[in-house]
Amino acid sequence: MHAEERTHHDAILQKIHDHVWEKIEIWGEAPMCRRLGDIERQALNGRPRTVFDPPRREFLRKYFNLAAENLE
């Protein structure tokens, strides 16, 4: 990842962090933990993290000939 991309990703993560803590201050920690757990379960069921899982990434490269730069 290029330094400029890393800076951009870091800024996005910071915004998400700030947003979550703002919501925790409004609604409390327990409701936000439940909501984040719901979001996490939905995301795992949808398999959006396939490109971050090395065995799946290698499978996609080997059998579907996907471009490696999109999977790293």
N, C-alpha and C positions, 0 to 999 in steps of 0.2 A: 504494500500500500504506500502510495506517495505521501510525503509529509503534509501536503495541502489537503489530501483526502482525510488523513488522520486528524488534522485540526478540525475539519468539517464534522467528522464523526464524533469527536470529543465534544464539540459544541452541541450537537444533537442530543447526545447522552446527558449532558448537563441540563439541557432544557427539560428532558423527560424527568430527570431526578428532581428538579425544582418544581415541576408540575405535580408530581406525586406527593412531595412533601407539603405543597400548598393544600392539596386535597386532604391529606392526613390531618392538617391543622383545622380544616373545616369540619370534616366528618368523623375524625378519630382514626386510630390505627387499626382496630379490629375490622370495621367495615371495609377499609381499603385493602387490608390483607385478603379478605374474602373475595373482593372484586378482582384483585390481581391474580388470585388463585384461579378464579373462573376464566379469566383471559388466558392464563397460562395453559389450562386444560384444553381450551378451544384451540389454541395455537398448536399444541402438541398433536391434537387429533387431526389438524390440517396439514401436518408435516412441513411447516415453512422453514424448518432448520436443516433440511436435508443437505444443503451445501456445506454446513458446518460439521457434519458427521463424516469423518474420514472414510469409514467403510462404504457408506452410501455414495460419497463423492467419487470414490474409486470405481464403484459399480457403474455409475452414470458415465464416467469417462470411458471405461472399458467396453460397455455394451451399447452405449448410445452415441459415442463419439462426440461428446459435448466439448465445447471450447474450454480449455483449462482456466483461462483468465476469468471466466465467469463463475468458476467454482472455488477459487482460492479465497 
